[in-house]
């Protein structure tokens, strides 16, 4: 594996510890959690790892403006805004959706971090980015565009390396790693790490928005070039352990079971999951335990990818059953 240039943005390695109370309650596999919600930058999250690699490339190209895209509630855009602020680079965020009447959650933090926000309809994303790039170049600047979710080869490489970090920390051999799947970049990196480590660990991805075919396509689009670089046989879609069963009505749309599981983790382990990513991923993990697909005697690690700000944006949903 070739080392990749990175810029220091977060606090690593992140903690890895056992979920003793939850494991006892579920009476299934031994559960651990990798705390990438504690990466440190602007309330943390998994995008910090990706940005350490991506922004190293941006700086090597003398970029002085970062442009990226995400939902109005995006964790990726918040962490990109924070990284740009830390590095002294301008930041423009193309946000999908209507401009919120009240600034809260990630959208509030985007503004606190000094990013310029452009709220647009989904169909206007590409044109808006092209217009921004043209404006920046005309003004004598050097823009660098980051795809939604840091969906790049560098983003996946960061989680290939995170897999190795996790294995080095682990007191036991993991049978399974479980993560939320948004753009599929984090999953692709973990999956590649498991292949290169050759330890037979299954990497399970729980989709939070895209259907199975879309998730497979997204993962393979970054996985195949990296597998080629590492001289390993290209993976097939059927090799990937991806689940579309826990999406609910769509991305950013939680449902009652998500609320139950957020409460469960908070009250058994003192850990806060978010309603967009980790809440749904934990719903999936617990369901797989209840269905005996993950069983006693196994060691399972859950990757906490962050997302805490959206607990506050969705406060009405979270207290709805009280």
C-alpha positions in Angstrom: 0.0 0.0 0.0 1.4 3.3 -1.0 1.4 6.1 1.6 -0.7 9.2 0.7 0.1 12.8 1.5 -2.2 14.2 4.2 -2.7 17.4 6.1 -3.4 17.4 9.9 -7.0 18.3 10.6 -8.2 15.9 13.2 -7.3 13.9 16.3 -6.1 10.4 15.6 -6.3 7.5 16.4 -9.9 7.8 17.5 -11.0 5.6 20.4 -12.1 2.0 20.0 -14.0 0.5 23.0 -16.5 -2.2 23.9 -20.2 -1.6 24.2 -20.5 -3.8 27.3 -24.1 -2.8 28.3 -25.5 -3.1 24.8 -23.8 -6.4 24.2 -25.3 -7.8 27.5 -28.8 -6.4 26.7 -28.9 -7.9 23.2 -27.3 -11.2 24.2 -25.7 -11.6 20.8 -22.2 -10.9 19.5 -19.6 -8.9 21.5 -20.0 -5.3 20.3 -17.3 -2.6 19.9 -17.5 0.9 18.6 -14.9 2.9 16.6 -15.5 6.5 17.6 -15.0 8.5 14.4 -17.5 11.0 15.8 -14.5 12.1 18.0 -12.2 13.2 15.1 -12.1 16.6 16.7 -12.8 19.2 14.0 -16.0 21.2 14.4 -17.8 18.4 16.3 -16.0 15.6 14.4 -17.2 12.9 12.1 -15.9 10.6 9.4 -15.3 13.3 6.8 -12.3 14.7 8.7 -10.3 11.6 7.7 -11.2 12.1 4.0 -10.5 15.8 4.1 -7.0 15.2 5.4 -6.2 13.5 2.2 -8.3 15.5 -0.2 -7.2 18.9 1.1 -3.6 17.9 0.9 -4.1 17.4 -2.8 -6.0 20.8 -3.0 -3.0 22.5 -1.3 -0.6 20.8 -3.7 -2.5 22.5 -6.5 -2.4 25.9 -4.8 -6.2 26.0 -4.4 -7.4 29.0 -2.6 -11.2 28.3 -2.8 -12.9 25.0 -1.9 -16.3 24.3 -3.4 -18.3 21.3 -2.3 -21.9 20.0 -2.3 -24.3 18.3 0.1 -27.7 18.5 1.6 -28.7 21.5 3.7 -28.1 19.2 6.7 -24.8 17.9 5.4 -22.1 16.8 7.8 -19.6 16.8 5.0 -20.2 20.5 4.1 -19.8 21.5 7.8 -16.6 19.6 8.2 -15.3 21.0 4.9 -16.1 24.5 6.0 -14.2 23.9 9.2 -11.2 22.4 7.4 -11.1 25.4 5.0 -11.2 27.8 7.9 -8.4 26.0 9.6 -6.2 26.1 6.5 -7.1 29.7 5.6 -8.9 28.8 2.4 -12.2 30.3 1.2 -15.2 27.9 1.1 -18.4 27.8 -1.0 -21.1 25.3 -0.2 -23.7 24.3 -2.7 -26.5 23.0 -0.6 -29.4 20.9 -1.9 -32.8 22.2 -0.6 -34.6 25.3 0.4 -32.8 27.8 2.6 -34.0 27.1 6.1 -35.9 29.9 7.9 -34.0 29.2 11.1 -30.3 28.5 11.1 -29.7 25.4 13.2 -27.8 22.1 13.1 -25.2 21.8 10.4 -26.5 24.8 8.5 -25.9 27.1 11.5 -22.4 25.7 11.8 -21.6 26.3 8.1 -22.3 30.0 8.7 -20.4 30.1 12.0 -17.4 28.6 10.2 -17.5 31.4 7.6 -18.6 29.4 4.5 -20.7 31.0 1.8 -23.8 28.9 1.2 -25.9 28.5 -2.0 -29.2 26.7 -1.5 -30.3 25.2 -4.8 -32.7 22.6 -6.3 -31.2 19.1 -7.0 -31.4 19.7 -10.7 -29.4 22.9 -10.5 -26.3 21.5 -8.7 -24.0 21.0 -11.7 -24.8 24.4 -13.2 -24.3 26.1 -9.9 -20.9 24.5 -9.4 -19.8 25.3 -12.9 -20.9 29.0 -12.5 -19.0 29.2 -9.2 -15.9 27.7 -10.7 -16.1 30.2 -13.6 -16.6 33.1 -11.3 -13.6 32.2 -9.1 -11.3 31.7 -12.1 -12.4 35.0 -13.5 -11.6 36.6 -10.2 -8.0 35.2 -10.4 -8.6 32.4 -7.9 -7.9 28.6 -8.1 -11.0 26.7 -7.1 -10.9 23.0 -6.1 -14.2 21.0 -6.2 -14.9 18.2 -3.8 -17.8 15.8 -4.7 -20.6 15.2 -2.2 -19.4 13.2 0.8 -15.8 13.3 -0.3 -16.6 10.6 -2.9 -13.2 10.3 -4.4 -10.3 7.8 -4.5 -8.6 9.8 -1.7 -11.7 9.6 0.4 -11.7 5.8 0.1 -8.0 5.6 0.8 -8.5 7.4 4.0 -10.8 4.6 5.2 -8.5 1.9 3.9 -5.9 3.4 6.3 -8.6 3.8 9.0 -9.3 0.0 8.8 -5.6 -0.7 9.5 -5.7 1.8 12.4 -8.7 0.0 13.8 -7.1 -3.5 13.5 -4.0 -2.2 15.2 -6.1 -1.0 18.2 -8.3 -4.1 18.5 -7.9 -6.4 21.5 -9.7 -9.2 19.5 -10.1 -10.4 15.9 -13.2 -8.7 14.4 -15.6 -10.9 12.4 -17.7 -8.0 11.2 -17.4 -4.2 10.7 -20.7 -2.3 10.3 -21.0 1.2 8.9 -23.6 3.6 7.5 -23.5 4.1 3.7 -24.2 7.5 2.2 -22.0 7.9 -0.9 -20.3 4.6 -0.2 -16.8 6.0 0.1 -16.2 5.1 3.7 -17.6 1.6 3.0 -15.3 1.2 0.0 -12.2 2.1 2.0 -13.1 -0.3 4.9 -13.8 -3.1 2.4 -10.5 -2.5 0.6 -8.7 -2.5 3.9 -10.3 -5.9 4.8 -9.2 -7.3 1.5 -5.6 -6.1 1.8 -5.4 -7.3 5.4 -6.7 -10.7 4.3 -8.3 -11.4 7.6 -11.8 -12.6 6.3 -13.6 -9.7 8.2 -17.0 -9.0 6.7 -17.7 -5.3 6.1 -21.5 -4.6 6.2 -22.9 -1.4 4.9 -26.3 -0.1 5.9 -27.7 2.4 3.3 -29.3 5.5 4.7 -30.7 6.7 1.4 -29.7 5.0 -1.9 -31.1 1.8 -3.1 -29.0 -1.4 -3.4 -28.0 -1.0 -7.1 -27.0 2.7 -6.6 -24.9 1.9 -3.5 -23.2 -1.0 -5.3 -22.4 1.4 -8.2 -21.1 4.1 -5.9 -18.8 1.7 -4.0 -17.4 0.0 -7.0 -16.7 3.3 -8.8 -14.0 4.1 -6.3 -13.1 0.6 -5.3 -12.2 -0.8 -8.7 -9.4 1.8 -9.5 -7.9 1.2 -6.0 -8.1 -2.6 -6.4 -6.3 -2.2 -9.7 -3.6 -0.1 -8.1 -3.1 -2.8 -5.4 -3.1 -5.6 -8.0 -6.0 -7.4 -6.5 -8.9 -9.0 -8.3 -11.8 -6.5 -8.9 -14.7 -7.0 -6.6 -18.2 -7.8 -8.0 -21.4 -6.1 -6.7 -22.4 -9.5 -5.2 -19.2 -9.5 -3.1 -20.4 -6.5 -1.2 -22.5 -6.9 2.0 -24.9 -3.9 1.5 -28.4 -3.6 2.9 -31.2 -1.3 1.7 -33.7 -2.5 4.3 -33.3 0.4 6.8 -33.7 3.5 4.7 -37.3 4.2 5.6 -38.9 6.9 3.4 -35.6 8.3 2.2 -32.4 10.1 3.0 -32.7 12.6 6.0 -36.0 11.0 6.8 -35.9 9.1 10.1 -38.7 6.9 11.4 -39.8 5.7 14.9 -37.4 2.8 15.1 -34.5 5.2 14.6 -35.7 7.3 17.5 -36.0 4.2 19.7 -32.4 3.1 18.9 -31.0 6.6 19.5 -32.7 6.5 22.9 -31.4 3.0 23.5 -27.7 3.9 22.9 -28.0 7.1 24.9 -29.4 5.4 27.9 -27.3 2.2 27.8 -23.9 3.5 26.7 -24.1 7.3 27.0 -23.4 7.6 23.2 -25.3 9.9 20.9 -26.2 8.6 17.5 -27.6 10.9 14.8 -31.0 10.5 13.0 -29.6 10.5 9.5 -26.7 8.1 9.4 -25.7 6.3 12.6 -29.2 5.9 13.9 -30.3 4.0 10.8 -27.0 2.0 10.7 -27.5 0.9 14.3 -31.1 -0.1 13.5 -29.7 -2.3 10.9 -27.0 -3.8 13.2 -29.5 -4.6 15.9 -31.9 -6.1 13.4 -29.2 -8.4 12.0 -28.5 -9.6 15.6 -32.2 -10.2 16.2 -32.4 -12.2 12.9 -29.4 -14.2 14.1 -27.2 -13.1 11.1 -24.8 -11.8 13.7 -24.5 -14.2 16.6 -22.9 -15.0 20.0 -19.3 -15.8 19.8 -18.6 -13.2 17.1 -16.9 -9.8 17.6 -18.5 -6.9 15.8 -17.4 -3.3 15.5 -19.7 -0.4 14.6 -18.2 2.7 13.0 -19.6 5.8 14.5 -19.4 8.4 11.7 -20.7 11.4 13.6 -23.6 13.7 12.8 -24.4 15.1 16.2 -25.6 18.6 15.0 -28.6 17.1 13.3 -29.9 15.9 16.7 -30.8 19.6 17.3 -32.3 20.2 13.8 -34.6 17.2 14.4 -35.4 17.9 18.0 -39.2 17.7 17.4 -38.9 14.2 15.9 -36.7 13.1 18.8 -39.1 14.2 21.5 -42.2 13.1 19.7 -42.9 10.0 21.8 -42.4 11.7 25.1 
